Amino acid sequence: MLLRNHSDSAVFLFGATRQRDAMTPYRKTAASEGITGPGRRRLFAFCVGAAVLLLLTARVLAAADWKPLTDRLTADGFSREAMESLFTHPECHFEPDSMAGKLRALLRSRSAEADSLSEAALRKTYHRQYLNPRAIARANAFLIQNASLLEEMTTRYGVPKEIVVAILLVETHLGRNTGNRRVFNRLASMARATKPELVHPHLDVALLAPEEVEFVRRRCREKSDWAYGELKALLIYAAQDKTDPLAIRGSVYGAIGMCQFMPSNIFIYGVDADGDGRIDPFAKVDALHSIANYLRGHGWREGMDRDNQHRVIFAYNHSTVYANTVLTVAEKIQSGGRQKRHLQRGASARQNPPR
């Protein structure tokens, strides 16, 4: 069982792991014997490069020692047998770029704040790829095709359908791109990377600067703890949903579904809107209701001004530019809908002139 002493948890027992291919034995060649001159220098350079690569690989392999993580999960109530089965599965890999990428993003965000970009200027910055006519047309088409579902959602949560569709557009291109990374690997790798040394070969030069050491070490520990909490949530969700944790795909940092929820948010804000007995962030109905429920849970109220709307959307994704983009997309969708209704009324009037 995934969880000890939990009658509702799923059993994840994997078959014997596939045997790794045997390494091809080294074969001597004429080129490897009696090399002189430039050939020797090239061979020396190759050997040095190979040695460096082996050292870096050794560090990554050392980081892939999952025992500290399996011990921690076992102490928190998960079955050791199930955890060892997961972490020794052929599809379980240590992916150090997950933590390295997170630290890179955090440093970039801090640098932007240090540059003192004015709030007024920041409020005028957008992700413009979501504001082009083609993207807005797709969002309007989605709005029309799902009119009854979106009206029901708006009535239930008081969140405008244009806002929810705008979030869906920015997050997953209206559900077309929900991510292709193994969420288990991404979260487990970040949870395992409790210190930057474990992902050292993947860190940028800026992250290795002496003046950044304290920041990088502190944030690495914080994000490792955050990822551990999300990993536990993923395992519990998979158990309840009777899903293989390694089969769940999502973003580079572990968000899943059309709504791109972190696993813990599924339990807090996820909605089984289609009544099939499970919360499925990959199902359109559940995803739309879950987005609206999240926004309402973070303070969305009818009639609130733009600043407060911005604050609530910022809670969904901690980015001022993201919130700007969602609000602007929603406005364009809304104005497009008004324009279309106006044209439809005009066409109807021309077809049925007053007598």
Phi, psi and omega per residue, in radians:
M1 nan 2.586 -3.139
L2 -1.197 -0.710 3.116
L3 -1.976 2.399 3.084
R4 -1.268 2.457 3.040
N5 0.969 0.772 -3.141
H6 -2.385 1.814 -2.982
S7 -1.162 -0.408 -3.083
D8 -1.608 -0.058 -3.062
S9 -1.353 2.691 -3.132
A10 -1.490 2.748 3.078
V11 -1.777 2.153 3.115
F12 -1.994 1.616 3.117
L13 -1.976 2.069 -3.115
F14 -1.722 2.659 3.102
G15 -1.201 3.088 3.131
A16 -1.024 2.443 -3.122
T17 -1.186 2.584 3.115
R18 -1.171 2.506 3.116
Q19 -1.251 2.394 3.073
R20 -1.270 2.589 3.092
D21 -1.114 2.395 3.103
A22 -1.171 2.523 3.131
M23 -1.230 2.359 3.111
T24 -1.175 2.232 -3.112
P25 -1.129 2.591 3.131
Y26 -1.235 2.353 3.123
R27 -2.009 2.347 3.084
K28 -1.272 2.520 3.044
T29 -2.298 2.924 3.125
A30 -1.072 -0.557 -3.098
A31 -1.216 -0.331 -3.087
S32 -1.602 -0.034 -3.122
E33 -2.121 2.402 3.059
G34 1.151 0.589 -3.110
I35 -1.386 2.370 3.139
T36 -2.325 2.911 3.009
G37 1.079 -2.425 -3.097
P38 -0.984 -0.603 3.135
G39 -1.075 -0.663 3.120
R40 -1.158 -0.711 3.134
R41 -1.124 -0.714 3.117
R42 -1.126 -0.694 3.116
L43 -1.126 -0.703 3.123
F44 -1.094 -0.788 3.134
A45 -1.081 -0.706 3.118
F46 -1.095 -0.761 -3.124
C47 -1.114 -0.710 3.108
V48 -1.095 -0.809 3.126
G49 -1.060 -0.729 3.130
A50 -1.124 -0.665 3.135
A51 -1.127 -0.750 3.109
V52 -1.082 -0.783 3.130
L53 -1.058 -0.715 3.122
L54 -1.118 -0.675 3.118
L55 -1.125 -0.775 3.136
L56 -1.133 -0.740 3.120
T57 -1.096 -0.673 3.134
A58 -1.077 -0.669 3.122
R59 -1.126 -0.769 -3.141
V60 -1.122 -0.747 3.122
L61 -1.118 -0.640 3.098
A62 -1.117 -0.675 3.132
A63 -1.166 -0.423 -3.116
A64 -1.372 0.109 3.021
D65 -1.248 1.809 -3.021
W66 -1.452 -0.060 -3.006
K67 -0.963 -0.784 3.117
P68 -1.004 -0.596 -3.128
L69 -1.338 -0.733 3.113
T70 -1.150 -0.621 3.073
D71 -1.095 -0.753 -3.114
R72 -1.158 -0.736 3.122
L73 -1.150 -0.692 3.105
T74 -1.099 -0.723 3.114
A75 -1.107 -0.463 3.138
D76 -1.595 0.179 2.983
G77 1.869 -0.017 3.116
F78 -1.472 2.615 3.138
S79 -1.158 2.213 3.121
R80 -1.082 -0.700 -3.126
E81 -1.064 -0.769 3.139
A82 -1.158 -0.698 -3.132
M83 -1.168 -0.746 3.131
E84 -1.153 -0.581 3.083
S85 -1.142 -0.732 3.112
L86 -1.133 -0.859 -3.001
F87 -1.348 -0.176 3.044
T88 -1.842 0.083 3.133
H89 -1.214 2.516 -3.114
P90 -1.016 -0.426 -3.110
E91 -1.560 -0.031 3.086
C92 -1.553 2.088 -3.121
H93 -2.322 2.540 2.987
F94 -1.373 2.168 -3.083
E95 -2.092 1.504 -3.031
P96 -1.115 -0.359 -3.137
D97 -1.170 -0.309 3.113
S98 -1.124 -0.903 3.114
M99 -1.243 -0.682 3.125
A100 -1.053 -0.733 3.116
G101 -1.151 -0.691 3.115
K102 -1.117 -0.770 3.115
L103 -1.128 -0.667 3.104
R104 -1.078 -0.765 3.139
A105 -1.146 -0.685 3.127
L106 -1.147 -0.713 3.121
L107 -1.177 -0.697 3.119
R108 -1.104 -0.711 3.122
S109 -1.130 -0.734 3.127
R110 -1.148 -0.668 3.132
S111 -1.129 -0.664 3.123
A112 -1.125 -0.691 3.094
E113 -1.136 -0.683 -3.137
A114 -1.165 -0.469 3.120
D115 -1.292 -0.103 3.066
S116 0.996 0.764 3.019
L117 -1.135 2.166 -3.036
S118 -1.098 2.583 3.128
E119 -1.043 -0.657 3.133
A120 -1.078 -0.738 3.136
A121 -1.210 -0.680 -3.118
L122 -1.140 -0.606 -3.133
R123 -1.204 -0.186 3.129
K124 -1.825 0.188 -3.117
T125 -1.788 2.385 -3.059
Y126 -2.390 2.836 2.903
H127 -1.530 1.675 -2.930
R128 -1.195 -0.336 -3.121
Q129 -1.127 -0.321 3.125
Y130 -1.634 -0.029 -3.086
L131 -1.875 0.014 3.141
N132 -1.294 2.743 -3.065
P133 -0.964 -0.632 -3.115
R134 -1.154 -0.757 3.132
A135 -1.135 -0.742 3.134
I136 -1.142 -0.657 3.114
A137 -1.107 -0.707 3.103
R138 -1.113 -0.718 3.131
A139 -1.125 -0.725 3.107
N140 -1.125 -0.691 3.110
A141 -1.107 -0.716 3.102
F142 -1.085 -0.708 -3.137
L143 -1.066 -0.744 -3.115
I144 -1.243 -0.772 -3.087
Q145 -1.149 -0.451 -3.091
N146 -2.057 0.570 -3.029
A147 -0.988 -0.867 -3.066
S148 -1.165 -0.717 3.104
L149 -1.077 -0.771 -3.107
L150 -1.233 -0.611 3.085
E151 -1.130 -0.742 3.099
E152 -1.071 -0.741 3.135
M153 -1.105 -0.781 -3.132
T154 -1.109 -0.717 3.125
T155 -1.102 -0.682 -3.065
R156 -1.293 -0.680 -3.008
Y157 -1.961 -0.224 -3.136
G158 1.289 0.300 3.132
V159 -1.813 2.217 -3.120
P160 -0.994 2.405 -3.128
K161 -1.085 -0.540 3.137
E162 -1.116 -0.625 3.120
I163 -1.166 -0.778 -3.114
V164 -1.150 -0.743 3.126
V165 -1.158 -0.642 3.094
A166 -1.088 -0.747 3.097
I167 -1.098 -0.755 3.137
L168 -1.098 -0.641 3.104
L169 -1.130 -0.835 -3.080
V170 -1.239 -0.666 -3.081
E171 -1.260 -0.845 -2.986
T172 -2.440 0.379 -3.094
H173 0.918 0.867 3.114
L174 1.099 0.617 3.059
G175 1.575 0.018 -3.097
R176 -1.406 -0.367 -3.114
N177 -2.367 1.631 -3.104
T178 -1.719 0.082 3.115
G179 1.734 2.588 -3.093
N180 -2.178 0.280 3.130
R181 -1.590 2.578 3.057
R182 -1.260 1.941 -3.049
V183 -1.084 -0.654 3.118
F184 -1.008 -0.839 -3.130
N185 -1.097 -0.716 -3.104
R186 -1.127 -0.835 -3.103
L187 -1.249 -0.718 3.130
A188 -1.109 -0.675 -3.139
S189 -1.144 -0.740 3.107
M190 -1.188 -0.691 3.119
A191 -1.116 -0.629 3.135
R192 -1.271 -0.535 -3.075
A193 -1.396 1.246 -3.088
T194 -1.312 -0.269 3.106
K195 -2.515 2.608 -3.025
P196 -1.073 -0.414 3.135
E197 -1.023 -0.479 -3.105
L198 -1.279 -0.290 3.104
V199 -2.159 0.312 -3.017
H200 -0.863 -0.792 -3.103
P201 -1.096 -0.302 -3.067
H202 -1.791 0.053 -3.127
L203 -1.500 2.483 3.086
D204 -1.234 2.834 3.107
V205 -1.003 -0.702 -3.117
A206 -1.050 -0.605 -3.132
L207 -1.333 -0.269 -3.139
L208 -1.703 -0.015 -3.132
A209 -1.108 2.453 -3.091
P210 -0.940 -0.664 -3.089
E211 -1.254 -0.196 -3.125
E212 -1.796 -0.040 -3.030
V213 -0.996 -0.860 -3.096
E214 -1.111 -0.773 3.133
F215 -1.066 -0.840 -3.096
V216 -1.106 -0.750 -3.122
R217 -1.147 -0.750 -3.134
R218 -1.140 -0.812 -3.096
R219 -1.221 -0.555 3.087
C220 -1.095 -0.775 3.126
R221 -1.126 -0.768 -3.133
E222 -1.095 -0.795 -3.109
K223 -1.245 -0.512 3.051
S224 -1.128 -0.772 3.111
D225 -1.129 -0.714 3.102
W226 -1.059 -0.812 -3.123
A227 -1.130 -0.602 3.118
Y228 -1.103 -0.751 3.093
G229 -1.078 -0.705 3.124
E230 -1.227 -0.590 3.085
L231 -1.105 -0.757 3.099
K232 -1.072 -0.745 3.124
A233 -1.094 -0.692 3.115
L234 -1.088 -0.760 -3.129
L235 -1.126 -0.714 3.125
I236 -1.177 -0.755 3.109
Y237 -1.052 -0.794 -3.136
A238 -1.086 -0.683 3.125
A239 -1.126 -0.798 -3.134
Q240 -1.166 -0.592 -3.107
D241 -1.545 -0.027 -3.104
K242 0.950 0.832 -3.113
T243 -2.099 2.503 3.042
D244 -1.196 2.102 -3.124
P245 -0.983 -0.580 -3.115
L246 -1.292 -0.189 -3.123
A247 -1.581 -0.203 -3.075
I248 -1.407 2.186 -3.118
R249 -1.889 2.637 3.139
G250 -2.956 -2.653 -3.039
S251 -1.434 3.062 -3.120
V252 -1.115 -0.409 -3.141
Y253 -1.929 0.194 2.969
G254 1.731 0.164 3.070
A255 -1.369 2.517 -3.045
I256 -2.289 2.719 3.022
G257 1.462 3.091 3.114
M258 -1.071 -0.562 -3.108
C259 -1.572 -0.107 3.137
Q260 0.935 0.894 3.061
F261 -1.422 2.467 2.858
M262 -1.228 2.623 -3.046
P263 -0.902 -0.691 -3.105
S264 -1.107 -0.543 -3.119
N265 -1.260 -0.350 3.097
I266 -1.072 -0.682 -3.117
F267 -1.307 -0.491 -3.066
I268 -1.564 -0.771 -3.009
Y269 -2.102 -0.122 -3.132
G270 -1.152 2.517 -3.086
V271 -2.239 2.294 3.007
D272 -1.525 1.355 -3.012
A273 -1.334 -0.444 -3.126
D274 -1.590 -0.017 3.028
G275 1.188 0.479 -3.139
D276 -1.605 0.105 3.075
G277 1.569 0.080 3.127
R278 -2.544 2.563 3.059
I279 -1.562 2.026 -3.073
D280 -2.103 1.775 -3.129
P281 -1.162 -0.181 3.086
F282 -1.584 -0.164 3.117
A283 -1.582 2.328 -3.028
K284 -1.009 -0.827 -3.089
V285 -1.086 -0.854 3.129
D286 -1.088 -0.723 -3.091
A287 -1.125 -0.786 -3.121
L288 -1.116 -0.809 3.120
H289 -1.125 -0.627 -3.139
S290 -1.167 -0.696 3.083
I291 -1.064 -0.847 -3.127
A292 -1.096 -0.701 3.124
N293 -1.126 -0.674 3.095
Y294 -1.087 -0.817 -3.115
L295 -1.124 -0.751 3.095
R296 -1.106 -0.694 3.126
G297 -1.137 -0.372 3.111
H298 -1.779 0.280 2.953
G299 1.872 0.154 3.128
W300 -1.179 2.271 3.102
R301 -2.377 2.575 3.120
E302 -1.081 2.427 3.082
G303 1.455 0.046 -3.135
M304 -1.233 2.637 -3.103
D305 -1.343 3.022 -3.044
R306 -1.107 -0.644 -3.136
D307 -1.083 -0.730 3.124
N308 -1.261 -0.598 3.033
Q309 -1.065 -0.749 3.129
H310 -1.059 -0.738 -3.130
R311 -1.077 -0.744 -3.123
V312 -1.187 -0.750 3.141
I313 -1.173 -0.596 3.085
F314 -1.038 -0.574 3.111
A315 -1.157 -0.498 3.133
Y316 -1.242 -0.672 3.094
N317 -2.592 1.989 -2.970
H318 -1.249 1.218 3.136
S319 -2.584 2.159 3.099
T320 -1.083 -0.725 -3.134
V321 -1.120 -0.669 3.090
Y322 -1.058 -0.872 -3.125
A323 -1.091 -0.716 3.065
N324 -0.983 -0.813 -3.067
T325 -1.115 -0.794 -3.132
V326 -1.057 -0.821 -3.129
L327 -1.098 -0.719 -3.115
T328 -1.225 -0.700 3.064
V329 -1.057 -0.777 3.141
A330 -1.046 -0.719 3.118
E331 -1.120 -0.714 3.131
K332 -1.181 -0.675 3.081
I333 -1.089 -0.798 -3.108
Q334 -1.087 -0.801 -3.131
S335 -1.176 -0.619 3.085
G336 -1.117 -0.685 3.107
G337 -1.153 -0.721 3.113
R338 -1.108 -0.743 -3.135
Q339 -1.106 -0.720 -3.138
K340 -1.134 -0.741 3.127
R341 -1.118 -0.645 3.120
H342 -1.113 -0.759 3.130
L343 -1.145 -0.665 3.132
Q344 -1.145 -0.709 3.105
R345 -1.129 -0.676 3.127
G346 -1.129 -0.725 3.127
A347 -1.141 -0.698 3.130
S348 -1.119 -0.684 3.140
A349 -1.144 -0.645 3.139
R350 -1.215 -0.604 3.139
Q351 -1.312 -0.490 -3.111
N352 -2.205 1.231 -3.104
P353 -1.150 2.611 3.122
P354 -1.118 2.558 -3.119
R355 -1.854 nan nan
